[in-house]
C-alpha cells in the first residue's frame, strides 16, 4: 500500500531529506499521500517546517527519530511532511487555521491534524515534546487521544473544521468604502506604534522580539513626509535610530561574522535564536540604508557593511543567486558556532585586544548563554574608548584585529548547515537591500552582487517564461507565489533606479503583467497568495497583515504605484488602488498592524515625484547627485541615457536632435502629470525644492 514506508529520500527539499531516515512513514504532500489517507480512512498528521528551524530539529530528535513514537504515528495516521519554503501556500493556509483553532500565534514546526476527506483541520499546535513538559502533553499520549476522538466523534470534528474554513473565507474581505481619511489612518497608526514602542530597549512589544523592519520603515516614512508637509513628528526619527542602534549593539547581530539572527529571545536583544535567514537580512539591510540617507552614523554604517559582506561571503552561490538560510544548530547544539568561553578569547588575542573586547562585549560580566558568552555591546563605543583611555583610531584598529582573529578561529569550528535553496522572494529582498545599501554607502560591489542575483533568477527561474519559486542543485521547484513576484519586482525596481538597463526593465514589466494576470482578484480587488492555476486548497489567502516579513499585497501595491507612474500604465495604478480598497476596512480597524500597506496608502496623501534624467550618463549622474539629499520616500529618480537604451517609458520623447542628446533633460512627474522638459539644473532644483 502506498505510504507504508518513508517516501522522502528522493525529494529535492533539504528539509524533507533530513527526515528521510526517520522510522515515521513520511510522505510528501501530493495526490498519492492524500489518496492514501482517504483510502485508509485515517486522519492526516501534517508536519510543516524548514531546514534551518531549531525547534523542528528538536521535535525530530525527540519524537520522529524515536521508534516507539513513530509506531504510534504510523498505526493511526497518514503522516505528511511539508517544507514551508517550497510550499508556502500550504503553510500559510494551515498557519491561519491554527490561529483560528487555538487563538494563538503559530510557528514551526507546525503540527496539524486533518480530516482525510475534506482536509479540514480539527486540532493543531506547534512543538510537542516526547514526554510532558513546559505545560505541553507528551506527543505519543496526544496522538492516542486524537486517534480515539477521531474514531468516536469524527462528525463533530468535521463540523469544527468546516467552521474554521468559514472563518478563513471571511478573512478575504471585499473592497470597502473609506470611513476615515487617509491621513487619519496614517496618524492613528503612528499613535498606536508610539504606544507599542519599547522606550527602554527599542523595537516593539516584548519577547520574543523581532526587528520588524516594515514597522520601523513606516515610522521613518511618517517622520519624513510630516516634514515635507510642514508638520512635526516629534520622536519618529528617534524611534528608528534608537532601535537600529540597539539592534547593532545587541546579540541579535553577529559581531564576529556579520549579519542578523532571526529574532531575540529577550526584550533587550541580547540572546538570539541563532538561525540566520536571507530574507530578514535583505529587509534589514534596506532599512539601514534608508535610515543612513537621513545622515551618516558610524555604527549603523558598520552594521550595514558587515551584513552585506556576510551575504556576499557566505550566502551567494557562485552563479549569483543567494542561499536561503543558515541553521541555528551545529553539532547538535543551538548557537554553538557563535558563542565563546572567556579563556578561548584570551588565548586568541593580545592583552590590549582582549581588554577592549572584554569591556565592549561584557566578558567581565557573568556568562549569558549556557556558560558561554554571546557577544553584545554592553556600552556605547565612545564610553568604552574613553574608559580605556584609548585614541579612537587605535581602538578601531584593536577591534578590527581582534575580530579578524576571532573570525579565523571560528572558521575552524563545525559550521551550521546551510540551506542551499535559492528562493525567489528572499532573493528579491536581498537584491533590494544590497542595491539600496550599495548606492547609499557607495559600495559598487553590493550592486554588482544584486545584479548577479537578478540575472540568476532571470536565467534559471524564468527559463520557460514563468517565474518559479525556488531552485536547488540545478532543479527548479513549483510555480511562483505572490511574494516571489512582489519582492523580486521591488528588487528589480531598485536596480533600475541605480542604472537603467533594458533587460531589467523588460523583465520587470513582464513580471508586473504576469502578476496581474495570474494573481489579481478581478472581483474583490487585491492579490491572492497563490496563482489562479495553482492547486486548490481550503481557501486562497490574500495576505495584508504585517508579519516578521511584510505581506505580498503591500509590496506589490507600492511597486505597482511606482511602475504605473513610470510607465504611465493605468492598469498598474488601478490594481494598486483596488488592493488598498480591498484592505481598507482592515487598515482602519488595525492600522498599526498593516504598516507595509500604509506605505502604499501614503502615496495618495503625499503625491509621489518621478524624476527622469536623459542625456550623457556622467553628466546626468552628476545632476542626480545634486538632487539626492536625505530620505525622501516619495521621490524616485531614474537616469536613462540616450545611448545603449531602447526599452523606455512610452511617454518619453524618442526623436531628439543631436544637440539635445549632448545635454541633460529632466522630466518631473507627479502621478501622470509631467512638467515641460527642463535643461537647467537650477530650474530642476527649484522645482524639487532642493536647497
VEXKE-245102 format. One line per field, with one value per residue (C-alpha): residue in three letters; x, y, z. Coordinates in steps of 0.05 Angstrom, whole numbers, plus 5000, padded with zeros to 4 digits. Layout:
resn	(ALA|...)
X	(X|...)
Y	(Y|...)
Z	(Z|...)
This chain:
resn	(UNK|UNK|UNK|UNK|UNK|UNK|UNK|UNK|UNK|UNK|UNK|UNK|UNK|UNK|UNK|UNK|UNK|UNK|UNK|UNK|UNK|UNK|UNK|UNK|UNK|UNK|UNK|UNK|UNK|UNK|UNK|UNK|UNK|UNK|UNK|UNK|UNK|UNK|UNK|UNK|UNK|UNK|UNK|UNK|UNK|UNK|UNK|UNK|UNK|UNK|UNK|UNK|UNK|UNK|UNK|UNK|UNK|UNK|UNK|UNK|UNK|UNK|UNK|UNK|UNK|UNK|UNK|UNK|UNK|UNK|UNK|UNK|UNK|UNK|UNK|UNK|UNK|UNK|UNK|UNK|UNK|UNK|UNK|UNK|UNK|UNK|UNK|UNK|UNK|UNK|UNK|UNK|UNK|UNK|UNK|UNK|UNK|UNK|UNK|UNK|UNK|UNK|UNK|UNK|UNK|UNK|UNK|UNK|UNK|UNK|UNK|UNK|UNK|UNK|UNK|UNK|UNK|UNK|UNK|UNK|UNK|UNK|UNK|UNK|UNK|UNK|UNK|UNK|UNK|UNK|UNK|UNK|UNK|UNK|UNK|UNK|UNK|UNK|UNK|UNK|UNK|UNK|UNK|UNK|UNK|UNK|UNK|UNK|UNK|UNK|UNK|UNK|UNK|UNK|UNK|UNK|UNK|UNK|UNK|UNK|UNK|UNK|UNK|UNK|UNK|UNK|UNK|UNK|UNK|UNK|UNK|UNK|UNK|UNK|UNK|UNK|UNK|UNK|UNK|UNK|UNK|UNK|UNK|UNK|UNK|UNK|UNK|UNK|UNK|UNK|UNK|UNK|UNK|UNK|UNK|UNK|UNK|UNK|UNK|UNK|UNK|UNK|UNK|UNK|UNK|UNK|UNK|UNK|UNK|UNK|UNK|UNK|UNK|UNK|UNK|UNK|UNK|UNK|UNK|UNK|UNK|UNK|UNK|UNK|UNK|UNK|UNK|UNK|UNK|UNK|UNK|UNK|UNK|UNK|UNK|UNK|UNK|UNK|UNK|UNK|UNK|UNK|UNK|UNK|UNK|UNK|UNK|UNK|UNK|UNK|UNK|UNK|UNK|UNK|UNK|UNK|UNK|UNK|UNK|UNK|UNK|UNK|UNK|UNK|UNK|UNK|UNK|UNK|UNK|UNK|UNK|UNK|UNK|UNK|UNK|UNK|UNK|UNK|UNK|UNK|UNK|UNK|UNK|UNK|UNK|UNK|UNK|UNK|UNK|UNK|UNK|UNK|UNK|UNK|UNK|UNK|UNK|UNK|UNK|UNK|UNK|UNK|UNK|UNK|UNK|UNK|UNK|UNK|UNK|UNK|UNK|UNK|UNK|UNK|UNK|UNK|UNK|UNK|UNK|UNK|UNK|UNK|UNK|UNK|UNK|UNK|UNK|UNK|UNK|UNK|UNK|UNK|UNK|UNK|UNK|UNK|UNK|UNK|UNK|UNK|UNK|UNK|UNK|UNK|UNK|UNK|UNK|UNK|UNK|UNK|UNK|UNK|UNK|UNK|UNK|UNK|UNK|UNK|UNK|UNK|UNK|UNK|UNK|UNK|UNK|UNK|UNK|UNK|UNK|UNK|UNK|UNK|UNK|UNK|UNK|UNK|UNK|UNK|UNK|UNK|UNK|UNK|UNK|UNK|UNK|UNK|UNK|UNK|UNK|UNK|UNK|UNK|UNK|UNK|UNK|UNK|UNK|UNK|UNK|UNK|UNK|UNK|UNK|UNK|UNK|UNK|UNK|UNK|UNK|UNK|UNK|UNK|UNK|UNK|UNK|UNK|UNK|UNK|UNK|UNK|UNK|UNK|UNK|UNK|UNK|UNK|UNK|UNK|UNK|UNK|UNK|UNK|UNK|UNK|UNK|UNK|UNK|UNK|UNK|UNK|UNK|UNK|UNK|UNK|UNK|UNK|UNK|UNK|UNK|UNK|UNK|UNK|UNK|UNK|UNK|UNK|UNK|UNK|UNK|UNK|UNK|UNK|UNK|UNK|UNK|UNK|UNK|UNK|UNK|UNK|UNK|UNK|UNK|UNK|UNK|UNK|UNK|UNK|UNK|UNK|UNK|UNK|UNK|UNK|UNK|UNK|UNK|UNK|UNK|UNK|UNK|UNK|UNK|UNK|UNK|UNK|UNK|UNK|UNK|UNK|UNK|UNK|UNK|UNK|UNK|UNK|UNK|UNK|UNK|UNK|UNK|UNK|UNK|UNK|UNK|UNK|UNK|UNK|UNK|UNK|UNK|UNK|UNK|UNK|UNK|UNK|UNK|UNK|UNK|UNK|UNK|UNK|UNK|UNK|UNK|UNK|UNK|UNK|UNK|UNK|UNK|UNK|UNK|UNK|UNK|UNK|UNK|UNK|UNK|UNK|UNK|UNK|UNK|UNK|UNK|UNK|UNK|UNK|UNK|UNK|UNK|UNK|UNK|UNK|UNK|UNK|UNK|UNK|UNK|UNK|UNK|UNK|UNK|UNK|UNK|UNK|UNK|UNK|UNK|UNK|UNK|UNK|UNK|UNK|UNK|UNK|UNK|UNK|UNK|UNK|UNK|UNK|UNK|UNK|UNK|UNK|UNK|UNK|UNK|UNK|UNK|UNK|UNK|UNK|UNK|UNK|UNK|UNK|UNK|UNK|UNK|UNK|UNK|UNK|UNK|UNK|UNK|UNK|UNK|UNK|UNK|UNK|UNK|UNK|UNK|UNK|UNK|UNK|UNK|UNK|UNK|UNK|UNK|UNK|UNK|UNK|UNK|UNK|UNK|UNK|UNK|UNK|UNK|UNK|UNK|UNK|UNK|UNK|UNK|UNK|UNK|UNK|UNK|UNK|UNK|UNK|UNK|UNK|UNK|UNK|UNK|UNK|UNK|UNK|UNK|UNK|UNK|UNK|UNK|UNK|UNK|UNK|UNK|UNK|UNK|UNK|UNK|UNK|UNK|UNK|UNK|UNK|UNK|UNK|UNK|UNK|UNK|UNK|UNK|UNK|UNK)
X	(5000|5028|5053|5072|5145|5184|5179|5224|5292|5283|5255|5292|5278|5336|5285|5247|5311|5330|5272|5284|5316|5261|5223|5160|5126|5130|5101|5108|5044|5013|4957|4986|4991|4922|4891|4924|4893|4824|4831|4856|4805|4859|4869|4928|4984|5012|5081|5108|5178|5241|5314|5344|5287|5315|5251|5237|5303|5286|5219|5252|5304|5255|5196|5206|5271|5240|5216|5160|5132|5139|5100|5041|5043|5047|4990|4939|4957|4979|5040|5056|5117|5118|5175|5143|5194|5175|5100|5087|5014|5001|5039|5000|4932|4945|4982|4919|4877|4920|4909|4833|4833|4879|4870|4945|5003|5034|5105|5148|5145|5070|5033|4963|4912|4866|4804|4827|4767|4759|4829|4798|4838|4808|4867|4936|4996|5069|5124|5103|5154|5161|5144|5100|5137|5131|5057|5051|5027|5073|5068|5051|4996|4968|4968|4929|4877|4868|4862|4808|4769|4773|4746|4689|4670|4690|4626|4638|4709|4687|4636|4690|4736|4681|4673|4748|4743|4684|4726|4784|4738|4714|4786|4786|4746|4716|4731|4701|4687|4733|4703|4765|4811|4877|4914|4872|4890|4964|4962|4926|4978|5033|4999|4990|5063|5085|5045|5075|5147|5195|5227|5279|5306|5278|5233|5161|5130|5161|5200|5208|5226|5231|5264|5201|5234|5168|5142|5205|5202|5131|5154|5212|5166|5115|5171|5197|5130|5109|5169|5150|5082|5109|5089|5130|5134|5170|5204|5194|5267|5289|5246|5280|5351|5348|5321|5373|5427|5401|5399|5470|5495|5453|5466|5416|5474|5534|5592|5645|5618|5564|5490|5428|5398|5324|5299|5317|5291|5292|5266|5336|5361|5417|5404|5381|5351|5415|5384|5404|5355|5370|5303|5310|5378|5356|5298|5342|5397|5346|5321|5392|5407|5345|5360|5430|5400|5379|5452|5516|5524|5588|5554|5497|5544|5589|5529|5503|5571|5583|5514|5525|5594|5565|5513|5565|5616|5572|5505|5518|5521|5579|5529|5497|5435|5432|5421|5362|5387|5439|5418|5415|5448|5516|5540|5470|5471|5439|5488|5550|5585|5575|5587|5653|5687|5727|5790|5783|5781|5840|5884|5870|5881|5937|5928|5905|5858|5827|5817|5778|5736|5724|5700|5659|5625|5617|5666|5679|5607|5572|5563|5498|5485|5494|5562|5585|5585|5544|5574|5533|5557|5545|5561|5570|5634|5651|5643|5687|5742|5740|5741|5803|5837|5847|5852|5792|5834|5877|5814|5785|5850|5850|5777|5790|5850|5813|5753|5799|5830|5763|5734|5793|5787|5712|5725|5758|5692|5639|5593|5517|5485|5467|5401|5423|5354|5353|5285|5258|5224|5284|5330|5284|5292|5368|5372|5332|5373|5441|5423|5399|5459|5507|5481|5479|5546|5580|5596|5590|5607|5539|5503|5542|5523|5450|5453|5484|5427|5375|5408|5410|5335|5322|5364|5349|5280|5246|5273|5205|5174|5141|5172|5189|5190|5258|5319|5363|5421|5401|5326|5270|5212|5140|5107|5119|5074|5053|5112|5161|5134|5126|5195|5231|5196|5217|5289|5289|5259|5315|5366|5332|5338|5413|5425|5374|5385|5337|5338|5319|5264|5234|5237|5204|5148|5137|5132|5083|5038|5042|5026|4962|4942|4958|4943|4896|4826|4786|4723|4744|4810|4878|4921|4915|4977|4973|4962|4896|4921|4953|4930|4863|4870|4819|4819|4862|4891|4901|4954|4955|4973|5045|5088|5163|5163|5116|5057|5060|4998|5033|5098|5064|5017|5074|5114|5055|5043|5115|5112|5045|5075|5140|5108|5043|5005|4934|4926|4981|4953|4883|4906|4944|4884|4838|4886|4883|4807|4804|4843|4810|4767|4827|4871|4821|4808|4882|4926|4990|4984|4987|5048|5073|5004|5005|5068|5027|4968|5013|5024|4952|4968|5039|5039|5100|5151|5181|5243|5274|5341|5361|5427|5501|5507|5563|5530|5462|5491|5520|5451|5424|5475|5454|5381|5390|5392|5361|5308|5250|5208|5162|5217|5241|5299|5318|5376|5360|5416|5402|5458|5451|5379|5317|5264|5240|5172|5128|5115|5188|5205|5247|5265|5312|5366|5440|5447|5394|5428|5491|5455|5415|5340|5298|5225|5188|5122|5071|5026|5012|5023|5092|5129|5156|5227|5279|5350|5374|5399|5380|5309|5304|5329|5279|5222|5241|5254|5326|5369)
Y	(5000|5069|5108|5048|5068|5133|5167|5227|5203|5226|5295|5358|5395|5392|5394|5334|5296|5310|5265|5210|5166|5173|5109|5151|5133|5204|5222|5288|5328|5306|5265|5198|5217|5248|5189|5140|5178|5176|5102|5084|5129|5154|5226|5264|5286|5346|5369|5434|5462|5482|5461|5513|5510|5496|5470|5428|5393|5385|5353|5308|5283|5273|5243|5229|5191|5152|5082|5079|5147|5131|5066|5105|5155|5100|5059|5115|5169|5183|5226|5282|5327|5396|5445|5512|5545|5501|5503|5569|5565|5502|5533|5598|5564|5518|5571|5613|5553|5541|5612|5604|5538|5558|5634|5639|5651|5596|5578|5520|5462|5467|5403|5398|5342|5339|5302|5256|5271|5346|5364|5409|5418|5395|5402|5434|5460|5475|5439|5380|5345|5270|5269|5320|5385|5460|5453|5411|5339|5283|5273|5198|5208|5266|5222|5167|5215|5247|5179|5160|5224|5218|5147|5164|5235|5246|5282|5333|5344|5353|5405|5441|5441|5470|5527|5541|5545|5593|5639|5635|5653|5714|5739|5756|5819|5854|5927|5975|6050|6093|6117|6156|6200|6171|6219|6199|6126|6143|6186|6132|6081|6128|6138|6063|6049|6102|6064|5997|6024|5999|6065|6030|5979|5999|5958|5939|5891|5840|5776|5740|5804|5811|5870|5885|5927|5943|5974|6015|6038|6063|6106|6133|6148|6183|6226|6245|6262|6301|6347|6352|6378|6428|6387|6356|6283|6294|6228|6187|6191|6174|6111|6086|6106|6081|6014|6006|6025|5973|5921|5938|5934|5873|5799|5792|5817|5773|5817|5770|5749|5800|5790|5787|5726|5712|5744|5757|5712|5770|5841|5872|5839|5802|5728|5709|5648|5635|5620|5668|5679|5714|5749|5780|5807|5834|5872|5899|5920|5961|5994|6010|6040|6085|6107|6126|6172|6216|6224|6185|6143|6102|6045|6037|6042|5988|5943|5951|5937|5876|5849|5858|5827|5766|5759|5761|5718|5662|5664|5676|5618|5624|5635|5694|5673|5674|5615|5617|5606|5582|5534|5555|5490|5458|5393|5385|5449|5516|5573|5530|5560|5632|5633|5636|5618|5674|5632|5619|5693|5707|5656|5685|5759|5804|5836|5903|5869|5827|5886|5923|5862|5845|5916|5924|5856|5844|5787|5817|5801|5734|5687|5700|5636|5567|5583|5618|5690|5712|5779|5842|5913|5928|6002|6054|6055|6125|6105|6043|6082|6136|6086|6052|6118|6099|6141|6126|6104|6060|6028|6015|5982|5937|5917|5902|5858|5823|5808|5780|5732|5711|5701|5658|5616|5608|5581|5520|5501|5457|5508|5507|5473|5519|5512|5519|5530|5595|5625|5678|5721|5721|5738|5796|5823|5813|5849|5907|5912|5905|5956|6008|5998|5997|6063|6098|6071|6078|6004|5983|5911|5904|5929|5881|5824|5845|5847|5777|5751|5783|5753|5685|5689|5711|5655|5598|5611|5644|5598|5576|5645|5634|5650|5593|5598|5566|5529|5477|5438|5451|5438|5489|5479|5495|5558|5624|5655|5727|5741|5717|5766|5823|5820|5807|5865|5912|5888|5899|5968|5987|5964|6007|6068|6056|6042|6035|5970|5946|5873|5893|5940|5888|5833|5878|5898|5825|5805|5860|5839|5766|5783|5818|5762|5705|5732|5792|5783|5815|5816|5836|5871|5853|5794|5721|5688|5631|5635|5623|5556|5532|5472|5485|5485|5501|5574|5625|5678|5750|5768|5841|5838|5852|5795|5789|5792|5844|5816|5809|5852|5911|5903|5894|5953|6001|5973|5978|6051|6067|6027|6058|6128|6108|6074|6114|6049|6058|5983|5982|6043|6014|5947|5982|6025|5964|5929|5987|5988|5913|5922|5987|5961|5924|5985|6026|5973|5958|6009|5993|5920|5940|5985|5959|5972|6042|6057|6047|6086|6146|6156|6182|6234|6253|6256|6220|6251|6213|6246|6222|6248|6238|6255|6237|6187|6220|6289|6260|6224|6290|6320|6261|6273|6346|6329|6267|6291|6259|6205|6224|6162|6200|6217|6166|6185|6148|6163|6138|6154|6162|6115|6040|6042|6022|5998|6064|6091|6107|6178|6199|6232|6187|6233|6287|6328|6314|6377|6353|6286|6321|6357|6333|6339|6329|6309|6315|6279|6278|6219|6221|6296|6316|6382|6411|6387|6423|6433|6475|6442|6504|6501|6428|6441|6497|6453|6399|6447|6425|6477)
Z	(5000|4983|5042|5085|5085|5086|5018|5027|5003|4931|4948|4927|4992|5042|5098|5073|5061|5134|5152|5101|5154|5205|5223|5211|5145|5119|5052|5014|5002|4937|4905|4927|5000|5002|4967|5015|5073|5041|5026|5095|5130|5175|5197|5167|5212|5175|5198|5168|5179|5143|5141|5189|5240|5310|5343|5282|5296|5369|5355|5303|5351|5408|5370|5296|5307|5365|5342|5395|5376|5302|5312|5341|5284|5231|5261|5270|5219|5148|5161|5112|5113|5081|5071|5084|5038|4979|4994|5029|5005|5047|5105|5102|5100|5159|5200|5195|5211|5272|5295|5287|5325|5382|5383|5388|5341|5300|5283|5264|5268|5255|5274|5246|5244|5184|5162|5105|5060|5067|5091|5143|5207|5273|5321|5318|5353|5341|5380|5424|5469|5471|5546|5583|5599|5590|5602|5539|5534|5513|5438|5439|5491|5450|5387|5421|5447|5379|5346|5396|5386|5311|5314|5362|5344|5272|5253|5307|5284|5212|5235|5274|5213|5170|5219|5214|5138|5144|5187|5137|5079|5117|5120|5046|5056|4996|4979|5028|5027|5069|5134|5155|5114|5092|5137|5197|5185|5180|5243|5282|5262|5285|5352|5362|5345|5395|5449|5428|5425|5477|5500|5541|5492|5424|5380|5392|5442|5488|5480|5433|5396|5321|5287|5245|5190|5156|5221|5231|5158|5168|5226|5184|5126|5171|5200|5132|5099|5161|5149|5075|5094|5146|5206|5262|5282|5348|5362|5298|5278|5349|5349|5286|5303|5375|5351|5297|5347|5396|5341|5321|5393|5412|5409|5352|5308|5295|5319|5291|5223|5208|5193|5236|5271|5264|5329|5401|5456|5505|5501|5505|5441|5478|5465|5395|5363|5324|5256|5201|5144|5078|5074|5144|5127|5060|5092|5148|5100|5061|5125|5149|5080|5082|5153|5132|5078|5136|5156|5170|5232|5242|5279|5230|5171|5201|5214|5143|5112|5155|5139|5064|5068|5104|5050|4995|5031|5059|5024|4949|4900|4851|4795|4830|4869|4945|4991|5039|5110|5160|5214|5287|5309|5298|5328|5357|5398|5385|5379|5389|5329|5353|5428|5467|5531|5563|5563|5488|5473|5520|5485|5416|5430|5454|5522|5492|5443|5498|5545|5491|5473|5546|5561|5497|5497|5572|5582|5651|5668|5681|5621|5586|5546|5577|5610|5547|5522|5463|5443|5451|5463|5536|5528|5474|5434|5458|5531|5522|5487|5540|5597|5568|5553|5481|5418|5373|5314|5359|5389|5320|5298|5360|5349|5275|5290|5347|5303|5248|5298|5327|5257|5236|5299|5288|5218|5250|5284|5253|5219|5219|5159|5102|5067|4995|4964|4924|4938|4892|4945|4991|4932|4914|4985|4981|4914|4942|5005|4972|4918|4968|5014|4956|4930|4997|5023|4955|4951|4878|4897|4932|4870|4825|4871|4867|4791|4790|4833|4788|4727|4761|4774|4703|4672|4720|4750|4690|4636|4610|4613|4680|4747|4794|4870|4881|4855|4887|4858|4786|4794|4799|4846|4831|4805|4840|4892|4903|4949|4895|4845|4895|4927|4861|4828|4884|4878|4803|4810|4858|4806|4753|4798|4804|4730|4674|4636|4582|4605|4676|4653|4606|4659|4710|4663|4644|4717|4731|4674|4696|4768|4747|4701|4750|4820|4818|4846|4790|4831|4901|4889|4917|4901|4921|4951|4901|4826|4792|4764|4829|4869|4903|4979|5033|5013|4978|5025|5006|5058|5080|5154|5174|5200|5210|5134|5102|5061|4986|4975|5008|4969|4902|4914|4927|4868|4821|4842|4822|4757|4739|4746|4710|4650|4650|4657|4685|4694|4747|4784|4783|4811|4867|4884|4885|4931|4980|4975|4988|5052|5073|5130|5160|5153|5191|5244|5258|5223|5263|5241|5167|5165|5098|5067|5095|5056|4993|5022|5037|4962|4960|5014|4995|4920|4892|4845|4788|4760|4695|4672|4600|4568|4574|4630|4671|4668|4684|4744|4768|4764|4803|4858|4862|4876|4920|4992|5053|5059|5013|5000|4953|4903|4850|4805|4741|4695|4624|4575|4501|4482|4491|4516|4477|4527|4557|4581|4521|4543|4537|4471|4426|4369|4393|4359|4366|4408|4456|4463|4487|4544|4604|4601|4663|4667|4734|4740|4797|4783|4709|4701|4678|4673|4609|4595|4637|4614|4673|4737|4776|4749|4768|4838|4846|4821|4871|4928|4935|4970)
